[in-house]
């Protein structure tokens, strides 16, 4: 299974999700520990922690339901 990181932007009228521009984040991680380390690095590099957060999502074989 793969783990992906999404960037969650907080706006006045709600939230928006996007993938970080880093190529490694777009390809996903095979290990949850690697994904957690990447989130820690992204948090360290983030210049607006009050408006941006990061979440880890897991790839599933069933595309009809989200976790």
Phi and psi in degrees as GROMACS dihedral restraints (atoms count N, CA, C in turn):
[ dihedral_restraints ]
;  ai    aj    ak    al  type     phi  dphi    fc
    3     4     5     6     1  -108.9    20    10
    4     5     6     7     1   151.6    20    10
    6     7     8     9     1  -118.5    20    10
    7     8     9    10     1   134.4    20    10
    9    10    11    12     1  -120.6    20    10
   10    11    12    13     1   151.4    20    10
   12    13    14    15     1  -107.9    20    10
   13    14    15    16     1   131.2    20    10
   15    16    17    18     1  -114.6    20    10
   16    17    18    19     1   142.9    20    10
   18    19    20    21     1   -93.1    20    10
   19    20    21    22     1   128.3    20    10
   21    22    23    24     1  -109.7    20    10
   22    23    24    25     1   113.8    20    10
   24    25    26    27     1   -96.1    20    10
   25    26    27    28     1   133.4    20    10
   27    28    29    30     1  -101.8    20    10
   28    29    30    31     1   120.2    20    10
   30    31    32    33     1  -117.4    20    10
   31    32    33    34     1   172.0    20    10
   33    34    35    36     1   -61.8    20    10
   34    35    36    37     1   -36.3    20    10
   36    37    38    39     1  -101.8    20    10
   37    38    39    40     1    13.7    20    10
   39    40    41    42     1   142.5    20    10
   40    41    42    43     1  -155.7    20    10
   42    43    44    45     1  -123.8    20    10
   43    44    45    46     1   157.2    20    10
   45    46    47    48     1  -139.3    20    10
   46    47    48    49     1   139.4    20    10
   48    49    50    51     1  -112.5    20    10
   49    50    51    52     1   145.0    20    10
   51    52    53    54     1  -154.2    20    10
   52    53    54    55     1   161.2    20    10
   54    55    56    57     1   -89.5    20    10
   55    56    57    58     1   141.2    20    10
   57    58    59    60     1   -60.2    20    10
   58    59    60    61     1   154.8    20    10
   60    61    62    63     1   -73.6    20    10
   61    62    63    64     1   -12.4    20    10
   63    64    65    66     1   -63.5    20    10
   64    65    66    67     1   131.4    20    10
   66    67    68    69     1   -63.3    20    10
   67    68    69    70     1   -35.5    20    10
   69    70    71    72     1   -65.3    20    10
   70    71    72    73     1   -36.6    20    10
   72    73    74    75     1   -69.0    20    10
   73    74    75    76     1   -33.6    20    10
   75    76    77    78     1   -70.0    20    10
   76    77    78    79     1   -32.8    20    10
   78    79    80    81     1   -81.2    20    10
   79    80    81    82     1   -17.4    20    10
   81    82    83    84     1    88.7    20    10
   82    83    84    85     1   167.9    20    10
   84    85    86    87     1  -119.6    20    10
   85    86    87    88     1   141.5    20    10
   87    88    89    90     1   -81.7    20    10
   88    89    90    91     1   -21.3    20    10
   90    91    92    93     1  -122.6    20    10
   91    92    93    94     1   137.4    20    10
   93    94    95    96     1   -64.0    20    10
   94    95    96    97     1   -35.2    20    10
   96    97    98    99     1   -64.0    20    10
   97    98    99   100     1   -39.2    20    10
   99   100   101   102     1   -64.0    20    10
  100   101   102   103     1   -39.5    20    10
  102   103   104   105     1   -65.2    20    10
  103   104   105   106     1   -39.7    20    10
  105   106   107   108     1   -65.5    20    10
  106   107   108   109     1   -38.6    20    10
  108   109   110   111     1   -66.0    20    10
  109   110   111   112     1   -37.7    20    10
  111   112   113   114     1   -66.3    20    10
  112   113   114   115     1   -39.4    20    10
  114   115   116   117     1   -63.3    20    10
  115   116   117   118     1   -41.1    20    10
  117   118   119   120     1   -62.3    20    10
  118   119   120   121     1   -40.7    20    10
  120   121   122   123     1   -66.5    20    10
  121   122   123   124     1   -42.2    20    10
  123   124   125   126     1   -64.9    20    10
  124   125   126   127     1   -38.0    20    10
  126   127   128   129     1   -63.9    20    10
  127   128   129   130     1   -37.6    20    10
  129   130   131   132     1   -66.9    20    10
  130   131   132   133     1   -36.2    20    10
  132   133   134   135     1   -83.8    20    10
  133   134   135   136     1   -13.6    20    10
  135   136   137   138     1   -71.5    20    10
  136   137   138   139     1   133.8    20    10
  138   139   140   141     1   -98.5    20    10
  139   140   141   142     1    -5.1    20    10
  141   142   143   144     1  -133.2    20    10
  142   143   144   145     1    71.2    20    10
  144   145   146   147     1   -66.5    20    10
  145   146   147   148     1   -16.6    20    10
  147   148   149   150     1   -78.1    20    10
  148   149   150   151     1   -19.3    20    10
  150   151   152   153     1  -115.1    20    10
  151   152   153   154     1   -11.3    20    10
  153   154   155   156     1  -129.5    20    10
  154   155   156   157     1   134.7    20    10
  156   157   158   159     1  -134.7    20    10
  157   158   159   160     1   168.0    20    10
  159   160   161   162     1  -125.5    20    10
  160   161   162   163     1   139.8    20    10
  162   163   164   165     1  -128.6    20    10
  163   164   165   166     1   150.3    20    10
  165   166   167   168     1  -105.3    20    10
  166   167   168   169     1   128.8    20    10
  168   169   170   171     1  -118.2    20    10
  169   170   171   172     1   149.5    20    10
  171   172   173   174     1  -106.3    20    10
  172   173   174   175     1   135.3    20    10
  174   175   176   177     1   -69.2    20    10
  175   176   177   178     1   135.9    20    10
  177   178   179   180     1  -122.0    20    10
  178   179   180   181     1   159.5    20    10
  180   181   182   183     1   -81.9    20    10
  181   182   183   184     1   -24.7    20    10
  183   184   185   186     1   -93.0    20    10
  184   185   186   187     1   111.6    20    10
  186   187   188   189     1   -85.3    20    10
  187   188   189   190     1    -3.0    20    10
  189   190   191   192     1   -83.5    20    10
  190   191   192   193     1   -22.7    20    10
  192   193   194   195     1  -119.7    20    10
  193   194   195   196     1   145.3    20    10
  195   196   197   198     1  -111.2    20    10
  196   197   198   199     1   148.9    20    10
